[in-house]
């Protein structure tokens, strides 16, 4: 292994070493706070290696991994999100701290899986990274064993995830059987039109179905509200951010590398999935009385918005596609951490503060938590001066410029519906509550929420630094633009 390859692998090496250190610490002494500080130290140490990895990027450490600016951008995002989730876990499990050290080990291993996913350059690493992430998520979702709902959520996720993995493996087998290669680069370099390779195209559709499950795209979304509601609140925050963002980042890398945009059939299917997810997610969210279920359906809609950006911006320029997806994923991750962080701060492993009625009068009981949740909901709705507005503007502008008018209409209609149910929660929080008891906020949860809220607001008011990071981060391999693909979604060449 060369020195550059070793430097490029430093984030994976340090995070793996931190995971082993945490496991050994648990075996020696049961102390949640000790394990927490080791976890935080491991995540910060991994973050500190990213500039060195970026200095040698792009570097192919092995045939399976490509460490480039794309991966480093998302590595930083996921490590920061994992750090916030660790802080939320410290507050959430405060009643029985020394019984819950393993949740932090699972947090580290699932974060490692997410990092492997976004740096995958081979279908084998695609599968391995996904399994590392998914297998760690099963016990995290079902971690609160004293209640039946987390166990039910974990079983549902286990069964449906196994089905998705079978679709993924079968799709990979079809691609390999038709093309004889597994590397993203080799698949893209085959120079063959997918429409002329029916088995390879069928394999891509099966892989898309597996990815659709992980992203909870309609019609693969049925597991989402039950799992979101049943999982412990910090785990739901991780599932909604790192898990989904890593899958979408991989989708960006894989489908651009294999030139899936050459197939008009494939683009049309992506467009239909986007429109169905936007409409189904927003309409079903109107009926919810649980905030976690409401945010679950909201996440389905936001994955649809991301697909619109993926299709529309991809019809224009590769660099615009990468910039749109990277910025929106960063905006969605920060906003979702703030929203689920408030739920986590108000809950513990004995009781989840989940129903909308629990948030009635929250402004009078805890103005700080109400302000953070209101800011997160306004950002999810795409209200100006928040980072969510900038992200949705990217999607809308790309759709208009590409001329994908059906998808633009879906974005406009979905956004209008979303404003209603987001503001419904905000209005409930400002209702008079009489002599309400004030809420004591754990310092760890306060730190995580403060950082998330500050970034949501700062990136909305001054988005240029995040735009620059998104533009200079993900850079899929460029190819000559093909004007004919603009016709796939009704655009004009």
N, C-alpha and C positions, 0 to 999 in steps of 0.2 A: 504494500500500500504506500502510495506517495505521501509526501508531507501535506500537499494541498488536499488530497482526499481525506486524510486524518483530520485536518482543520475543518473541512466541510462537515465532517461527522461529529464534531465536538458537541453540538446541542443534544444529539441522541445519546452520546456516551455519558455526558454529565447527568442528563435526566434519568438514564438507566441506573447510574451509580447512586443517585439520590433515592431512587425507589428501593434499591437493595439496602441502603443505609437505614431507611425508614423501617423496612421489614426487620432488620436486625435489632434496631432500637426497641421495637415492640416485643421481640422475643426476650430481650434482656430486662426491660422494665415497662410496665403498663403505665404510661403517662401521656394523656392526650395533649397536654401543652408542650411537652418535649417533642412529640411526634409532629405537632403543628409547626413548631419553629424549624424543625428539620425539613419539613415540606416546604415552608416558605423559603428557607435558605436554598433548597434544591432548585426551586422555580427561579429564584433570583440569579443563582449561579448559571442556570441554563440561559436565562436572558442575557447575561453578561458575555456569553460565547457567540451570540448572534452577529455582532460587528465583525468578529474574526471570520466567521463562516461566510459573511457577505463579501469580505475582502477577496476571497478566492472564487466567488461565484461568477459564472456557472461552473460547477464541478460535478462530474459524474463519479461519485465515490465507488459505486459498484454498478453492475448492469441493472440493478433494481431501483436505485435511488439517484435522483438528480437534484442537487442542492443549488438553487438559483435564487434570484431576487424574489421570484414568486413565492417559493417556500419560506424564505426568511421573513417576508412581510406577514404571512399568516402564522408563522411560528410565534412571532412577537405578540400578535393578537390573541392567540390561544393561550399562551403562557400568562399573559395579563389577566385573561378571563379566569383561568384556573386559580390564579392568586386571589382574585375576588371571591371565588367559590370557596376557597379554603377559609377565608375570613368569615364568610357566612356560615360555614360548618361549625366554626368555633363558637359562634353565637347560638346557632340552632341546637347544638347538642350540649348546651351549658348545664343542663340539669343532671345529665349522666355522662360526664366527660370521659371518664376512664373506662367506658365500655364501648367506645366508638372509634378507636384508633385506626381500625382497618379501612374506614371510609376514606382516609387520606392516602393510603396505599393505592386504593382503587382509583382515586382521583389522579394520581401520578401515572399509573399505567394507562388509563384512558386518554390522558393528555399525550402520552408517548404515541399511542395509536393514532391520534389526530395528526401529530407531526409527521408520522410515517406516511399517512394518507396523502397529505398535500405535497410530499416530495416524491411520490411514486412515479416511476417511469416505466413500469412493467406491470402486466396484469397479475403476476404472482404477488408483487408487493401491494398492489391494489387490494387483493384478497386478504393478505396477511395483516396489513394495517387496519383494514375494516374489522377483522376478527379481534385484534387486540383491543380496539376501541369498544366493540360491541360486547365482548365477553366481560369486560370490566363494568359495562353499564348494567348488565343483568343484576348483579348483587347490589349495586348502588341504588337502583330503583326499588328493590325489595328490601332495603336495609333496615327499615323500622319494623322489625319482626313482631313487635307487640300489637300491631294493628293488622287487620285483614286486607285493607285496601292496598297498601304497598306490595304485599305478596301477590295479590291479584294482578296488579299492574306489571310486576316483574314477570309473572307467568305469561301474560299476554304478549309482552315485548319479546320474551324468549321464543314463543311459538311462531309469531309472525316474522321475527328476525331470521329464524331458521328457514322459513319459506323463502324470504328474500335472498338468503345466501344460496339456496338451491337454484333460484333464477340466475343469480350472478354466475355461479359455476357453469351452469348449462350454457349461458350466453358466451362465456369465455371459451368453452369447448367448441362452440360453433365458429367463433372467430378464428380460433387456432386451426380447426379442421379445414376451413376455407382458405385461409391465408398462409398458414404454416408458421406464423410468428406470434409472439406475445408482447414484445416491446412496443410501447406507444409510438416511438419514432419509426420503427420498422413497419408498423401497421400503416402509419401515415405516408411513409415513403414508398408503399407498394404501388402508388400511382394509379390505382384502379378506382373507377367510379363504383360507389356502393350499390347503385341501382343495378349494376351488372354482376354483383356478387350477392345473391339472395341469402345465402347462409350467413355471410358476414353481417348483412343488414339485419337479419333475424336475431343474430347474436347481440348486436348493439341494442336492439329493442328489449331483449331480455335483461341486459345490463341496465338499461334505462329504467325498467320496472323495479329492479333491486334498489337503484339509487332513489327512485320515486318513493319507495317505502321509507328509506332513511330520512328523506326530506319531507315526508308526509304530504306529498302531492296528491291531489284528487285524481283517481279514485283509490289511492293507496293510503288514505289518511285516517281510516277508521280507528286505528289504535291510539291516535294522538291524544284526544281529550281524556281518555281513561288513564293512560300512562302519566300524562302531565298532572292529573289530579291526584293519582295515587302515590307518586314518588315524593320523597321528602323535598321540601321547597328548594334547598341548595342544589340538589341533584336535578330538579326540574330546570333550574337556571343553567346548569351545565349542559343538559340535554338540548335545551332550546338554543344554545349559543354555540359552544365548541363542536358538539356532535353534528349539528346541521351545517354550520359554516364549513367544517372540514370536508363534508361530503360535497357541498356545492363548489368549493375550491378544487376538489378532485374532478368534478364534472367539467369544470372550466378547462382544466389541464388535459383531461383525457379526450373530450370530444373536439377540442381545437387541434390537438396533436394528430388525431386520426382523420381530420378534415370531414367531420360528420356533416358540415354545412353543404357539402357537395350533393347531398341527398335532399331533394325537395320534400320527399315523403317524410323524412326524419324531422325536418324543420316544421312541417305542418303538424306533426304529432306533438312536438314540443309546444307549439302555439296553442293547441287544444288543451294540453295539460295545464298550461299557464292560465288560460281563461277559466277553465273548470275550477282550478284551485282558488283563484281570486273570488269567483262568485260563490262557490260552496263555503269557503272559509268565512267570508263576511256575512253571508245570509245565516249560517248556523250560529255564528257568534251572537246574533241578535236575541237568541232564545235563552241564553245562559244566565244562570243565577250564581254560578261559581266563577270567581275571578280567574282561577287557574284554567278552567275549561274555556273561558272567554279568550284568554291569551293563547291557548292551544289552537283554537280555530283562527285566531288572528295570525298565528305563525304560518298556518296553511296558506292564508292569503298572501303573506309576505314572501313565501317561497314562490308563489305565482308571480308576484311583481318581479322577483329576481329572474325568473325564467323569461319574462318579457324583455328585460334588459339583456339577457343572454342572447335571445333570438334577434332582437332589433339591432342592438349594437354590433352583433356578429355579422349582420348583413351589410354593415358600413365599413368598419375597420377593426382589425384584431386588437390594436392598442386601446381603442375606445371600449371595446367589449370587456377587456381585462380591467380597465380603470373603473368602469361602471359597476362590475360585479364586486371588485375589491372594496370600493367605497361603500356600496350598499351593505355588504357583509359586515364591515367595520361598524357602520351606523346601527345596524340591527343588533349586533352583539352588544354594543354599549347600552343601547336602549333596553334590551331585554334583561340585561344584568341589573339595571336599575329597577325595572318593574318587578321581577321575581325576587330581587333583593329586599324590597319592601315586604313582600309576602313572607319571606324567610325571617325578617327581623321581627315580625309580629307573631311568628309561630315558634313552636319547638317540637321535639319528637314525641310529645304527649298529645298535642292538638295543633291542627293546621287552621290558621285564620284564612279561610278560603271563600266563604260565601260573601256575596255583595253586601248583605245586611251587616256583616262584621265591619265594614268600612264606612258605614253611615256615621257622620259626625267626626271622622278621623281628623279633620282639620283642627277641631277644638281639643282633641285629645293629644295629638302630636302634629303640630304644624309642619315640622321638618319632614316627617315621613309622608304626609299628605302632599307637600310641595314636590318631593322627589317622584312620587307615584304620578302626580299630575303632569310633571315634566315628561316622564317616560311615556305616558299615554298620549300626550300631545305630539311627541316625536313619532310614535307609531302611527298616528293619524296623518303625519306629514304637514303639521302646522309650521309656518315660517318661524325663523329664529331657533329652530332645533335642527339637529343633524339629520333627523328623519326626513325633513323637508328637502334638504339638499340631495339625499339619496333618491327620493322619489322623483325629484326634478331630473336627475340623470336618466332614470328609466323613461319618464315621459318624453324628454327631449330626444332620446334615442329612438323611441317609437315613432314620433312625429317625423324625424329626419329620414327614417327608413321607410316611412309610408305604410307601416303595419297598422292600419286604422282599426281593424277589429280588436287588436290587443290594446291599443290606446283607449278605445271605448271601454274595454273591460277594466283598465286601470282607473279611469275616471269614475265609473259606476261603483267599483269596489271601494275606492277612497271615500266617495260620498256616503256609502253605507257605513264604513268604518268610523267616520266622524261621530255618527249617532251613538254607537255603543261605547266608544271611548269617553265621550262627554257624559254619558249616563253615569259612569263610575265617578267622574270628577264632580258632578252635581251631587251625588250621594255623599261624598266626603265633606262638602261644605254645608250640609244640612245642620241646623241647630241641634245640639245634643244635650242641652241642659247642663246639669252638674256632672260632667263626664270626668272619669279618672284619667289622669295623664299617664302616658306610656313611657317606661324607662327603656332607653335604647342601649343595647350592648355596644361597647366601644369598637369592637371588631366589625360589627355590622354597620356602625356609623361611618367607619373609615371606608369600607367598600362602597357604601351608598354615596358618600360624599365625592369619592373619586369618579364614580360612574356618572353622577349627575353633573359634575363639573365638566367632564369630557363631552357629555351630550350637549350641554349648553355652549361650551367653548367651540366645539366643532361646528355648531350651527351658526354661531356669530362670526367665527373666523375659520372657515373650512379649508382655506388654501393649504396649510401644512398637511392635513390628511389627504387632500386631493393630490398633492405632490408625492406623498408616500404611496398612494394607490397607483398613481401613474408610473412611478419609477419602480414599483414592486413587481406585480405580476406582468410578465412579458412572454406570452405564448409565442412559439415560433411563427414568424410572419410568412405569409404566402401572398402571391399576387391576388388582388381582389378579383372576384368573378362577378361581373354585372348580372349574369343570368340568375344568380341565387337570390337577387332582390325580388324576383317574382314569386318566391315560395310562399311568402305571407302577404302577398298583395301589394308589394312595394314597386316603385318605379326604378328601373336601372338608370 
